[in-house]
Structures are given as C-alpha cells and as structure tokens.
Amino acid sequence: MKLRTILAATAAIGLGAGALPAAAETFRAATWNVSGSPNDVFLNDFADQVREATGGEIDFEIFPGGVLLPADGTLPGIASGVAQLANITAAYIPSDMPVDAVTADLSFAADDQLALAFAKTEVGFFNEQMQKEIRGHDLVFVTSFSIGIYYPICSFDLSSVDDLDGRKVRTSSATQIEFATQYGAVPVSVPASEIYTGIQRGSLDCAFGDALFLTDYFKLNEVAQSVYRLPLGSNATGGYYMNEDFWAERTPEERRAMFKALSRATARSMIGYQAKVDQAWEAAEAAGVALNEPSEADMAALAEFNEAFIAKLAQSEMDKRGIDDPTQLIDDMVAAMDKWKGLLEEVDTTDLDAVTALLDQEIFDRIDVETYGLD
C-alpha cells in the first residue's frame, strides 16, 4: 500500500492531476512503445471512442514512448494507479506473469495473426488460470493483440528448410531455435539493431521475423534475397490492462461503453496491422525479394513438430516456470485459435464492422459488467 500511495502521489504531482476537479478528471493511458506505434494508435482510438460515448465523463490522456511507464515497470504502474490503462509486454517480466508466458510460448504454433490475437483475448477473459494471475496483480484484463507471423528472411534464395543447414540464423524464441537446429541451422545471438548489417555483411544468413522486418522495423527488403513463407509462429505476450480501482469505480453502463470501445479498437488495430503486413509483402516484391511458398513436405514436417511441441508443452512449462499444470490453458488456447481461424474465414477481415461484430458476439458481449473484475 505504501508503494501504491507513493507512486500515485508522484503521478498526481508530476501531471498536475490534483489541480483538476473530480468531475473533470482526465485518466492516464500509457505505452512504452513509441508515438505512432500500433499500441499508441490503439490507445488513442479507444480514448476517442470512450470520450464520445460517455460525453467526456471518461477521458484519457495518452503517454507513449515510456514517458510515464517503462516496459518493465508497467505492471506496478497500473496496479498503483500511475496509469489507469496500459499495455504490458509480459515477456519482459516472466517471473511476474509466468502463466501468460505459456500463451506466448504456444504462439509458435500460430499461423494466423488475427486468429492468435483474438484467441489470446478470449482466453485472457475466460480461462481461470489466466484470470487468477491477472487478478493477483490487482489488474483487470481488457483485451489483447499479436504481432505478425514470423518467417525466415534470408540473404540467399531459401526454398526448403533443408537449405538452413549450416546457415547462421537469428531467431526470436527457444522453440524457433529447436525447430531450426533440427535442420542444421546455427543459432546466432544478434541484437535487433544489427540484423540489417548482419545480413548485409554475411555474418547472418537469416532472421526469423514478420513482414514488417522487411519495411517498417529494419528495412530488410534492401538486403534480403528471399522470404520462405513457412509460418514459424508469433508472440502473443501480455495485452491491455486496467487499474482495478478505476474499473470498480465505473458504473456498469460505463464499463459496457468501454468494452464496446475496446472491441472496436481491437478490431481496427489488428485490421490495420494486417494491412501493413500486406503492404510489406508488396514492397518486398517490388524490391526484388523472392516470396517463396513452403512445400507440402515442409508444411507437413512443421505440423508434426507442432503436434509434438504442444504435447510436451504443459510439462515443460511446469518445469521451467514453476506453475500449476497449464494443460487446460493450452487446450483452451489451441481450441480458440482453431475456432477463430474458422470464424475469420467467414467474414471479410478488412471490414471493421464485421470483425467488431464477431468480437462482440464471441467475447465482449459475453462478459457480465456487473461482476467482471470486481471479485
């Protein structure tokens, strides 16, 4: 309680919140990601919708770029009330959110970015083990997201996983290392800032990354020769969370208004991310990067690897993280990913209204605003 009091008081003094009358209070939403990032865009979209829906009664000021909360300080910052809403990257605090780390590890088996994001959101709300971890930190989970699907991006023309033999590869997870090394790849630890020069100079043959590695993030379309579009997962880590006191002090009508805004902002954010992925593929092709589709044999080998990976994941997570048996969580996540892939095949995934309606139907409208986050 002392830490909460100190942090909350510091925030109030630093931001001048104490000078505002209660009726005109502006709440704080934060992201450690830079201004203009998908997380910053999401928060601004949500804030605009809630402001309009509540006639200004709920108004958020957005603090991007870690100016309010750093990546590894976001969890205590939300819990203490420095911010009322923020995104947490659980990968930076694995000891605090080991259960969430299970879903991040399981992301290797994902091959659809939107399905993964929406599955993680659904499981975040409805899986008991996930909720127990979240509520134990005095947080209220409100939605999630996912980065793009990872593929091998290489300095040579990669057209089979067998071509990875002897190649120096920069991966993003232990499971990617396990998969790549079975084909003779040599894992190399390279900072993100050195991926471009590594591929350019030959100290790195491939980097496993999403399409935006080619454009927005590292401009690898300038130095890469090919992308082998064998889906090697993603990283659905953490999500967006609210301060429990802020949530409890809202009326049921205000909570429902926030859920409506969260649903639409989640849909818009992921549709926008997918549009940027499509643009990145187009830019890569225009730059002469070969986009090689995986062979049936390689897809079958990946499916076999994923089946074995999922089968041993629960025991691996218990051994590695010291958590209770996450079998139900893994089953829920796998089922949700499969379900969302099917649901999204039935709609135009560029249609904001259609995707929002699905999120409302399958997730947000199912939540009881009279009780959720209040126990």
C-alpha positions as CSV (number, residue, x, y, z in Angstrom):
1,M,0.0,0.0,0.0
2,K,2.9,2.3,0.7
3,L,4.3,1.8,-2.8
4,R,0.8,2.5,-4.3
5,T,0.5,5.7,-2.3
6,I,3.9,7.0,-3.2
7,L,3.6,6.2,-6.9
8,A,0.0,7.6,-7.2
9,A,1.1,10.7,-5.4
10,T,4.1,11.1,-7.6
11,A,1.9,10.8,-10.7
12,A,-0.6,13.3,-9.4
13,I,2.1,15.9,-8.6
14,G,4.0,15.3,-11.9
15,L,0.9,15.5,-14.0
16,G,-1.0,18.2,-12.1
17,A,-4.0,15.9,-11.6
18,G,-4.6,17.2,-8.2
19,A,-5.5,20.6,-9.6
20,L,-8.5,19.3,-11.5
21,P,-11.9,19.0,-10.0
22,A,-13.2,15.4,-9.7
23,A,-15.8,15.8,-12.4
24,A,-13.2,16.9,-14.9
25,E,-10.6,14.3,-14.1
26,T,-8.6,13.0,-17.0
27,F,-7.3,9.5,-16.7
28,R,-4.0,8.2,-17.9
29,A,-3.2,5.6,-20.5
30,A,0.4,4.6,-21.2
31,T,2.5,2.5,-23.5
32,W,6.3,2.1,-23.6
33,N,6.0,1.8,-27.4
34,V,6.7,5.0,-29.4
35,S,4.2,7.5,-30.6
36,G,2.5,6.3,-33.7
37,S,3.1,2.6,-32.8
38,P,0.2,0.1,-33.0
39,N,-0.2,0.3,-29.3
40,D,-0.2,4.1,-29.3
41,V,-2.8,4.2,-32.1
42,F,-4.9,1.6,-30.2
43,L,-5.0,3.7,-27.1
44,N,-5.9,6.9,-28.9
45,D,-8.6,5.1,-30.8
46,F,-10.1,3.7,-27.6
47,A,-9.8,7.1,-25.8
48,D,-11.6,8.9,-28.6
49,Q,-14.5,6.4,-28.7
50,V,-14.9,6.4,-24.9
51,R,-14.8,10.1,-24.7
52,E,-17.6,10.4,-27.3
53,A,-19.7,7.5,-25.8
54,T,-19.6,9.0,-22.3
55,G,-20.0,12.6,-23.2
56,G,-16.5,13.3,-21.8
57,E,-17.1,11.7,-18.4
58,I,-14.3,9.2,-19.2
59,D,-11.4,10.9,-20.8
60,F,-7.9,9.6,-21.3
61,E,-4.6,11.4,-21.9
62,I,-2.1,9.1,-23.8
63,F,1.5,8.8,-22.7
64,P,3.6,6.9,-25.3
65,G,7.3,6.2,-25.5
66,G,7.7,5.1,-21.9
67,V,7.5,8.7,-20.6
68,L,5.1,7.6,-17.9
69,L,5.8,3.9,-17.5
70,P,8.8,1.8,-18.8
71,A,8.2,-1.6,-20.3
72,D,9.4,-3.5,-17.1
73,G,7.6,-1.0,-14.8
74,T,4.1,-1.1,-16.4
75,L,2.6,-3.8,-14.2
76,P,3.2,-2.0,-10.9
77,G,2.5,1.3,-12.6
78,I,-1.1,0.2,-13.5
79,A,-1.6,-1.6,-10.1
80,S,-0.6,1.6,-8.2
81,G,-2.7,4.0,-10.3
82,V,0.1,5.8,-12.1
83,A,-1.8,4.9,-15.2
84,Q,-5.3,3.5,-15.3
85,L,-4.8,1.7,-18.7
86,A,-1.6,0.4,-20.4
87,N,-0.2,-2.5,-22.4
88,I,2.0,-5.0,-20.6
89,T,4.6,-7.0,-22.5
90,A,4.7,-10.0,-20.2
91,A,7.9,-11.3,-21.9
92,Y,9.8,-8.6,-20.1
93,I,8.6,-9.7,-16.7
94,P,8.3,-13.5,-16.9
95,S,8.6,-14.1,-13.2
96,D,5.6,-11.9,-12.6
97,M,3.5,-13.3,-15.4
98,P,4.6,-16.9,-15.9
99,V,1.1,-18.2,-16.8
100,D,0.8,-15.6,-19.6
101,A,4.2,-16.8,-20.8
102,V,2.6,-20.1,-21.6
103,T,0.4,-18.5,-24.2
104,A,3.4,-16.6,-25.6
105,D,5.3,-19.9,-26.0
106,L,2.3,-21.5,-27.5
107,S,2.2,-18.8,-30.1
108,F,4.9,-20.7,-32.1
109,A,2.0,-23.0,-33.3
110,A,0.1,-20.0,-34.7
111,D,-0.1,-19.3,-38.4
112,D,-2.8,-16.5,-38.4
113,Q,-2.1,-13.2,-36.7
114,L,-5.8,-12.1,-36.2
115,A,-6.8,-15.6,-35.0
116,L,-4.0,-15.6,-32.5
117,A,-4.8,-12.1,-31.2
118,F,-8.5,-12.8,-30.8
119,A,-7.8,-16.2,-29.2
120,K,-5.5,-14.7,-26.7
121,T,-8.2,-12.1,-25.9
122,E,-10.8,-14.7,-25.4
123,V,-8.6,-16.9,-23.2
124,G,-7.5,-13.9,-21.2
125,F,-11.1,-13.2,-20.2
126,F,-12.4,-16.8,-19.7
127,N,-9.5,-19.0,-18.6
128,E,-9.4,-19.4,-14.9
129,Q,-5.6,-19.8,-14.6
130,M,-5.1,-16.6,-16.6
131,Q,-7.6,-14.6,-14.6
132,K,-6.1,-15.8,-11.3
133,E,-2.7,-14.5,-12.3
134,I,-4.1,-11.2,-13.6
135,R,-6.3,-10.5,-10.6
136,G,-3.4,-11.4,-8.3
137,H,-1.6,-8.3,-9.5
138,D,-4.7,-6.0,-8.9
139,L,-5.2,-5.7,-12.6
140,V,-8.2,-6.1,-14.9
141,F,-7.6,-7.6,-18.3
142,V,-9.4,-5.8,-21.1
143,T,-8.1,-7.0,-24.4
144,S,-5.0,-8.3,-26.3
145,F,-3.2,-8.3,-29.6
146,S,-0.5,-10.0,-31.5
147,I,2.4,-9.1,-33.7
148,G,2.7,-10.7,-37.2
149,I,3.6,-14.3,-38.1
150,Y,7.3,-15.0,-38.3
151,Y,9.1,-16.4,-41.4
152,P,12.7,-17.0,-42.4
153,I,14.0,-13.8,-44.1
154,C,17.3,-14.7,-45.8
155,S,20.3,-13.3,-47.7
156,F,20.0,-16.2,-50.2
157,D,17.2,-17.9,-52.0
158,L,15.7,-20.2,-49.4
159,S,13.2,-22.6,-50.8
160,S,13.3,-25.5,-48.3
161,V,14.0,-25.9,-44.7
162,D,16.9,-28.2,-45.7
163,D,18.6,-25.1,-47.1
164,L,19.0,-23.9,-43.4
165,D,21.8,-26.5,-42.9
166,G,24.9,-24.7,-41.7
167,R,23.3,-21.3,-42.0
168,K,23.6,-18.6,-39.3
169,V,20.1,-17.8,-38.1
170,R,18.8,-15.2,-35.8
171,T,15.6,-16.5,-34.0
172,S,13.1,-15.0,-31.6
173,S,12.2,-17.9,-29.3
174,A,13.6,-21.1,-27.9
175,T,11.1,-23.1,-29.9
176,Q,12.2,-21.4,-33.2
177,I,15.8,-22.5,-32.2
178,E,14.6,-26.0,-31.6
179,F,12.9,-26.2,-35.0
180,A,15.7,-24.6,-36.9
181,T,18.5,-26.6,-35.4
182,Q,16.9,-29.9,-36.4
183,Y,17.7,-28.9,-39.9
184,G,21.3,-27.9,-39.1
185,A,20.9,-24.2,-38.6
186,V,23.3,-22.4,-36.4
187,P,21.6,-20.0,-33.9
188,V,23.3,-16.6,-33.6
189,S,22.6,-14.1,-30.9
190,V,22.3,-10.7,-32.7
191,P,20.7,-7.5,-31.3
192,A,17.8,-6.3,-33.3
193,S,19.7,-3.2,-34.3
194,E,22.3,-5.4,-36.0
195,I,20.1,-7.6,-38.1
196,Y,20.4,-5.4,-41.2
197,T,24.1,-5.1,-41.2
198,G,24.5,-8.8,-40.3
199,I,22.6,-9.9,-43.4
200,Q,24.3,-7.2,-45.5
201,R,27.8,-8.3,-44.4
202,G,27.2,-12.0,-44.3
203,S,27.6,-12.6,-40.5
204,L,23.9,-13.5,-40.5
205,D,22.2,-15.6,-43.2
206,C,18.6,-15.4,-42.0
207,A,16.4,-13.7,-39.4
208,F,13.1,-15.1,-38.4
209,G,10.7,-12.2,-38.4
210,D,7.3,-10.9,-39.5
211,A,6.7,-9.0,-42.7
212,L,7.4,-5.6,-41.1
213,F,11.0,-6.7,-40.6
214,L,11.2,-6.0,-44.4
215,T,9.9,-2.5,-44.1
216,D,8.9,-0.5,-41.0
217,Y,11.2,-2.2,-38.5
218,F,14.5,-2.9,-40.2
219,K,14.1,-2.4,-44.0
220,L,15.4,-5.8,-44.7
221,N,13.9,-5.6,-48.2
222,E,17.1,-3.7,-49.1
223,V,19.4,-6.6,-48.2
224,A,17.4,-9.8,-48.2
225,Q,17.0,-12.1,-51.2
226,S,14.1,-14.2,-50.1
227,V,11.4,-14.9,-47.6
228,Y,10.4,-18.5,-47.1
229,R,6.8,-18.3,-46.0
230,L,6.8,-21.2,-43.7
231,P,4.8,-19.9,-40.6
232,L,7.0,-20.1,-37.5
233,G,4.6,-18.6,-35.0
234,S,4.3,-15.2,-33.4
235,N,4.4,-13.8,-29.8
236,A,1.1,-13.1,-28.1
237,T,2.5,-11.7,-24.9
238,G,0.5,-9.8,-22.4
239,G,-2.2,-7.4,-23.5
240,Y,-4.0,-4.3,-22.2
241,Y,-4.9,-4.0,-18.5
242,M,-6.8,-1.5,-16.3
243,N,-6.3,-0.5,-12.7
244,E,-8.8,-2.4,-10.6
245,D,-9.9,0.6,-8.5
246,F,-10.5,2.6,-11.7
247,W,-12.6,-0.2,-13.1
248,A,-14.5,-0.7,-9.8
249,E,-15.4,3.0,-9.6
250,R,-17.1,3.0,-13.1
251,T,-20.8,2.3,-13.4
252,P,-21.9,-0.8,-15.3
253,E,-23.0,1.4,-18.1
254,E,-19.5,3.0,-18.3
255,R,-17.9,-0.5,-18.2
256,R,-20.1,-1.6,-21.1
257,A,-19.2,1.6,-23.1
258,M,-15.6,0.8,-22.5
259,F,-16.0,-2.8,-23.7
260,K,-17.7,-1.5,-26.9
261,A,-14.8,0.8,-27.5
262,L,-12.2,-1.9,-26.7
263,S,-13.9,-4.3,-29.1
264,R,-13.9,-1.9,-32.0
265,A,-10.4,-0.6,-31.2
266,T,-9.1,-4.1,-31.1
267,A,-10.6,-4.9,-34.4
268,R,-9.3,-1.7,-36.0
269,S,-5.8,-2.2,-34.6
270,M,-5.5,-5.8,-35.9
271,I,-7.0,-4.9,-39.3
272,G,-4.6,-2.0,-39.6
273,Y,-1.7,-4.3,-38.6
274,Q,-2.7,-6.8,-41.3
275,A,-2.9,-4.1,-43.9
276,K,0.6,-3.1,-43.1
277,V,1.7,-6.7,-43.4
278,D,0.1,-6.8,-46.9
279,Q,1.8,-3.6,-47.8
280,A,5.2,-5.0,-46.6
281,W,4.8,-8.0,-48.9
282,E,4.1,-5.8,-51.8
283,A,7.1,-3.6,-51.1
284,A,9.3,-6.6,-50.8
285,E,8.2,-8.0,-54.1
286,A,8.8,-4.6,-55.7
287,A,12.3,-4.6,-54.2
288,G,13.0,-7.9,-55.8
289,V,12.7,-10.1,-52.7
290,A,11.5,-13.6,-53.6
291,L,8.5,-14.7,-51.6
292,N,8.8,-18.5,-51.7
293,E,5.8,-20.6,-50.7
294,P,6.6,-23.6,-48.5
295,S,6.5,-27.1,-49.9
296,E,3.9,-29.6,-48.8
297,A,6.6,-31.7,-47.2
298,D,7.9,-28.7,-45.1
299,M,4.4,-27.9,-44.0
300,A,3.8,-31.5,-43.0
301,A,7.1,-31.5,-41.1
302,L,6.1,-28.3,-39.3
303,A,2.7,-29.7,-38.4
304,E,4.4,-32.8,-36.9
305,F,6.8,-30.6,-35.0
306,N,3.9,-28.5,-33.6
307,E,2.0,-31.6,-32.5
308,A,4.9,-32.9,-30.5
309,F,5.7,-29.4,-29.2
310,I,2.1,-28.9,-27.9
311,A,2.0,-32.4,-26.4
312,K,5.1,-31.7,-24.2
313,L,4.4,-28.1,-23.5
314,A,2.5,-28.4,-20.2
315,Q,5.2,-30.4,-18.5
316,S,7.9,-28.1,-20.0
317,E,6.2,-25.0,-18.6
318,M,5.7,-26.5,-15.2
319,D,9.4,-27.4,-15.1
320,K,10.6,-24.1,-16.4
321,R,8.3,-21.7,-14.7
322,G,7.1,-23.5,-11.5
323,I,3.4,-23.0,-12.3
324,D,0.4,-25.2,-11.8
325,D,-0.5,-27.6,-14.6
326,P,-1.4,-25.4,-17.6
327,T,-3.0,-28.2,-19.6
328,Q,-6.4,-26.6,-19.6
329,L,-5.0,-23.3,-20.6
330,I,-3.1,-24.9,-23.5
331,D,-6.2,-26.8,-24.6
332,D,-8.3,-23.6,-24.4
333,M,-5.8,-21.6,-26.4
334,V,-5.4,-24.3,-29.1
335,A,-9.2,-24.6,-29.4
336,A,-9.6,-20.8,-29.5
337,M,-7.0,-20.4,-32.3
338,D,-8.8,-23.1,-34.3
339,K,-12.2,-21.5,-33.7
340,W,-11.1,-18.0,-34.7
341,K,-9.4,-19.2,-37.9
342,G,-12.8,-20.7,-38.8
343,L,-14.8,-17.7,-37.8
344,L,-12.5,-15.3,-39.7
345,E,-12.8,-17.4,-42.9
346,E,-16.5,-16.5,-42.9
347,V,-16.0,-12.7,-42.9
348,D,-14.2,-10.0,-44.8
349,T,-11.3,-9.4,-42.4
350,T,-10.8,-5.9,-43.7
351,D,-14.4,-5.0,-42.7
352,L,-14.3,-3.2,-39.4
353,D,-18.0,-3.6,-38.6
354,A,-17.9,-7.4,-39.4
355,V,-14.8,-8.1,-37.3
356,T,-16.1,-5.9,-34.4
357,A,-19.4,-7.8,-34.5
358,L,-17.5,-11.1,-34.2
359,L,-15.5,-9.9,-31.3
360,D,-18.7,-8.6,-29.6
361,Q,-20.5,-11.9,-30.2
362,E,-17.7,-14.2,-29.1
363,I,-16.1,-12.2,-26.4
364,F,-17.2,-8.8,-25.2
365,D,-20.9,-9.2,-25.1
366,R,-20.5,-12.4,-23.0
367,I,-18.8,-10.5,-20.2
368,D,-21.0,-9.5,-17.2
369,V,-20.2,-5.9,-16.4
370,E,-21.9,-6.2,-13.1
371,T,-19.3,-8.7,-11.8
372,Y,-16.2,-8.9,-14.1
373,G,-13.1,-7.6,-12.4
374,L,-14.9,-6.9,-9.1
375,D,-14.2,-10.1,-7.1
